[in-house]
């Protein structure tokens, strides 16, 4: 009798364990390929910065400041706006309102492309803005050179981010995986040829980023157009696209605020480092550390994106308990990952600086600051994962009904 009661008591635990194991599998199916996708795309800018660093300290400092300013005034805004599609498309897919997914995506495309034009104008005058806030004129001139040649990257970047959210909401991960890996493999020789072989220098590194984003957007666009998996989610009515713009903007504003405040806190530190004595060294070292931090950020962000997709799908299907299970599974996976990451980073602190330059002073400075970087990465990882949960709580009141 007692044995029967014990088995009955253990059954809920076993069922919960089975449910959690299944959720971990589903989440990993989305999260692990997304890690490769996001890290591969961010490595495009890291590779370009690494090659510029071997041109000299001034070029690296100018590129670092330009990267920070273009992140603050451009890429973070587009990235934040595009993140609204994780909720909109995810909930529409969970509610089986497939036609809305394409309408949201095309409406968001119009919004982001229009946003790119004022950003482009600002980047043309970036040197005057930097000098106005007290930056070194030589660094400011190098920063303008990089920023102007980075303008062609804005438009494909915006389209690419939206196509990714469109595919992510339907768990179509592997097209993004293969296209990102192919583009990264091609980016390194393209960047090397433009920077060193053809003698473009700093502008060549920026131009290579634009070429790679464009190639990635084209590859995914061809898949979207030709794949049968996307047939039912394409927009068929122009009226739906136009009406979706207003709803997209309403969701994009809080999404931008959440993501931009975090990005800006890092990038402003790099800009302020230009006001210190020996600004070339200070800016270069801080930029290297924050570039490594940003590279890792996309790993927990990918876990967060997986959580956002799973949660929004379940909320759209009106399964709140499954949504809670998804959050628990992703949080556990993220905790394990960040512990491994900071351990590897700290153990490699003595050689980290050589990836961005050969000056011994720079390498030693990077070594000294790595411990602080590890603490930053740990906090950043927790925030990136939990922000997906926060986004769903903000938008949870707008769950579409099943058709």
N, C-alpha and C positions, 0 to 999 in steps of 0.2 A: 504493500500500500504506500509506504513512504517512498519507495523507489519510483512508483508511478507519479507521485506528486513532484518529485525532484525533476523527472523528465519533462513534466508539464511546465515547470518553472523555467527550465533551460530552453524550451522551444522558442520563446520570444527572442532570447539572446541570440540563438542560432539564426533565426530568421533575420534579425537585425544585422548580424555579421554577413549573411549571404547578400542582403540588400546593399550593404556598404561595399562589399567586394565588387558587386556588379556596377555600382556607381563609380568606383575607382577605375574600373576598366573603361567605362563610357567616357569619363573625364580625361583619362590618359589618351584615349583615341583622338580627342580634340587637342588636349594641351601639349603633348609631346611634339607632334608635327608643327603646332603653332610656335613652339619654342624655336625650332629650326627656322621657320619662316621669319619671325620677328628678329632674331639674332642675325640671320643672313642679311636682311635688309639694313639693319643698323651697321653691320660690318662694312657696308659700302662706304659710309662716311669715315669709319675708323681706318680702313685701308687707305683712303685718300689722305687723311690727316697724317698717317704714319709715313707715307711717301713724301709729303710736304716737309715733315720734320727732318728728313735727310737733306733738304735743300739748305737749311740753316735755321738758327734760333729765331731770327726776325720773321721769316716766312711762317714758322710754326706758331709764333705768338700772334701774328696777324690772322692766320687761319683759325686759331683758337677763339679769338675775340669775334671773328665773323661767324663762326659756328654758333657761339653763344647767342649773338644778337639775332641771327636768322632763326634759331630755335625759338627765342622769345617772341619775335614779331611775326613769324610765319609758320614753321612746321608744327609748333605746339598748338596753334589755333586750328589748323587743318586736322591734326590728329585728334584733338578734343571734340571738334564738331563731328568727325566721322564716327567717333565712339558712340554717338547717339543711336546709330543704326544697330548696334549690338542688341539694344532693347527693343527698338521698333520692329526690326525684321525678325528678331528671335521670337517675340510674342506673337507676331502675325503668323509665323510658321507653326508655332505650337497650337494656335487657334485654327490652323488650316485655311487661313485667308491668304492664299498663295499670291494672288494678283497684287496684294498690297506691298509685297516685298520688292517687286520691281519698281512700283510707283515710288516708294520711299527712296530707293537707291537712285533713280534718275532725278528725283526732286532734290536730293542731297547733292548730286553731281552739279546741277545748275547753281546751287547755293555756294558750293566750295569754289567753283571756277570763277564766279563773280568776286568772291573774296580774294582770290589770287591777284587781281589787278591792283588794288591799292597797296598790297604788300610789295608788289614788284616796284612800284614807284618809290616806296620808302627805302628799299634796298639800294636804289641808285644813289641816294644821298646819305648812305650809311656813314661815310667818312666825316661829313660835316656834323652829324649827330654825335659821333664818338669824340671828336675834338671839342665839341660844345660841352660834353660832360667830363672833360679833363683827361682824355686818353692821349697817349703819345702819338704825335702826328705821323711818324713812320709806321707804327703799328696800324693806325687808322687807314693809311693809304693801302697797306697790304690787305686789310680787312675789306675795303671797298672792292678791290680787285677780285677777291674771292666771291663776295656777295653778288656782284653784278653777273658773274659767270654762272652763279648758282640759280639765277632767276628761271632759266628753262627747266629746272628740276621741280619747280613748284607745282606746275599744272599736272604732269604725270604722277607726282606724289599724291596729290589730292584724289585723282581718279583711282589710283592704285589702292589707297586706304579704303575707299568706298566699295570697290569690287571685293576686297578681302572681307569686309564685314558682310557683304551680300552672300558670299560663299560660306563664311563661318556660320551664319545663322542657319544654314541648311546642312551643316557638318560636312561640307565638301572641302576637306582640308588638303588632300594630296595634290590637287592641281597647284595650289599655292606653294606647297613644299617643293615640288619639282621645279617650278618656274623660278623660285627664289634661289635655289641651289645653283641652277644653270646660270642665272644672271651674276651671282657672286663669283663663280668660277671665271666668267668672262670679264668681270669688272677689273680684277687685278691686272691682267695684261693690258687692257684698254687704258687704265689709269697710268700704268708704268710707261706705256708708249706716249701718251699725251704729255706727261710730266717730264720725262727724261729724254726719250728718243726724239720726239718732235720739238722739244724745248719750250713747251707752253708754260711750264712751271706751275705756280699756284693756280692760275685759271684753268689749266688742264685737269687738275684734281677736281675742281668744281664741275667742269664740263663732263667728266667721266661719271659723276654721280647722276647728272641729268640724263645721260645716255642710258645708264643702267635702269633708272626708274622708268624711263620710256619703254625700254625693251620688256621689262617685267609687266607693265600695264598692257602692252600689246599682246603678250603671250596669254595673260589671263582674259583679256577681252576676246581673243579668238576662241578660247575655251568656252566662255560664257555664251558666245554667239552660236557655236556649233554643237554644244553638248545637249543631249536629250534630257539630262538631269536638271537643266535650268529652264526647260520649256514652259512648265506651269507657273514659274515665278517671274516671267518677263512681263513688263507693263505693256498693256494693249490699248490703253486709252489715255490720250494726252490730258484730258480733264483730270484724271486721277493723279497724274504727275504734278500738275500745277497746284491742285488742292493739297498735295502732300507736303509742299514746301513749307507752308505755314506751320504744320504740325511738326515737321523736322526741326525748324528753327526753335520752336518751343522746347523741344527736348535737347537740342544742341547747346543752348545757353548754359544750363547747369552742368552739362558734361564738360564744356570748355572750362568753366570756372574750376571744377574739381581737378582737372589734369593740368591746366596752365599754372595754377598757384604752386603746384609741386615743381614743375619744370622751371619756372621762373626763379624760384628760391635758389636753385643750383646755378643757373646761368648768370644771375646777378653777381654771385660770388666771383665768377671768372672775370666779369667786367670790372668789378671793384679791385681785383688783383692788379689791373693795369695802372692803378693809381699808386701802387707801392713802389719803394725803391727797387731798382733792377726789375722793371716791369716785364721784360722779355722772359726772364727765368721764372718769375712768379706766375705769370699767365700761362706759360708752357706747362709747368708742373701741375698746377691746378686743373688745367684743361685735360691733361693726361688722366689724372685721377677721376675726374668727373666723366670723362669718356668711357673709362672702364666701368664706372658705376652705372652709366646710362646703358652700356652694353648688357650688363647683368640685369638691369631693370626690366628688359623685355622678356626675361625668363619668367619672373613672377607675374609680369603683366599677361603673359600668355596663359598662365594658370588662371589668372583673373578673368581673361577673356573666355576661357573654357567654362568657368563658373558662371559668367554672365550669360553665355549661350544656353547652358543647361538650365539655369534658373529661369531665364525668360521663356524657354520652350515649355518648361513645366508649369509656369504661371499662366502662359497662354492656353495650356491644356487644362488649367485649373487643378493642378496637383501640388499644393503647397508643401506637403510633407516630403515629396521627392525633391523639391527645391531646397529644403533644409538639409537633406542628406547630401546633395551635390556640394553645398557650401562646406560641410564638414570634411568631405573627401578631398576637396581641392586645398583646403587649409592645411590638412595633414601632409599632403604631397609637397606643398610649398615650403613647409617648415623643414622637411628633410633636405630639400634642394638647397636652401640658403645656408644650412650648416655645412654642407659639403663645399659650397662655393667659397665661403669666407675662409675655410680651412686651406683650400688649394691656393687662394689668393695670397694669404699670409705667408705660406711656405715658399712662394715664388717671388717674394717682394724684392729680392736682391737683383733679379734679372728683368723685372717688369719694365723699367725705364728704357732698356735697350731696344724695345720694339718701336720707340718713337724718336730715338736720337742716340748719338754716340758720345755726347759730352758727359764726362764723369760727374760733374757737378749736378747735372739734371738727374742722372741715375741714382745718385746718393740721396737727393732730395725726395725723389719718388719713394725710395725705400723707407725714409723716415716717416712719411705721411700715410703709409699703407695701413697701419693699425687703425687710424681714424677712419680710413675708407671702409674698412671691414665693418665697423660699427654703423656707418652710414648705410651700407648695403643691406645689413640686417633689418634696420628700421624701414628702409625703402621697400623691401620685399613684403613685409607684413602689410604695409599700407597698400601696395599694388594689388594684393589678393583681396583684401577686405573692401577696397573701393568698388569692386564689382558688386559686392553685396549691397553697399550703400547706394549704388546707382539703381539697383532693382527696387530698393525701398523708396527711393524718390519717385520712381515711375510706376510703382505697383498699383496705383489707383487707376491706371489707364490700361486695363487688361481687356483686349478685344474678345467678343463672344465668338464661339465656334459657329461656323456656318453649317 
